[in-house]
Amino acid sequence: MSRIRKQPQRMCVGCREMKNKRELVR
């Protein structure tokens, strides 16, 4: 939970899923 990033929770969730997928593929 970082207030520095001004992004909606929806984007956060999507970013998290994408990051997880990228990590798995890596």
C-alpha positions in Angstrom: 0.0 0.0 0.0 2.1 2.9 -1.2 0.5 6.4 -1.4 3.3 7.6 -3.6 1.8 5.7 -6.6 -1.5 7.4 -7.6 -3.2 4.4 -9.2 -6.6 2.8 -8.6 -6.8 -0.5 -6.9 -8.1 -2.1 -10.1 -4.9 -1.3 -11.9 -2.9 -2.5 -8.9 -4.6 -5.9 -9.0 -4.1 -6.2 -12.7 -0.5 -5.1 -12.5 0.0 -7.7 -9.7 -1.4 -10.5 -11.8 0.7 -9.5 -14.8 3.8 -9.3 -12.7 3.1 -12.8 -11.3 2.6 -14.2 -14.7 5.8 -12.6 -16.0 7.7 -14.0 -13.0 6.4 -17.5 -13.7 7.2 -17.2 -17.4 10.7 -15.9 -16.6 
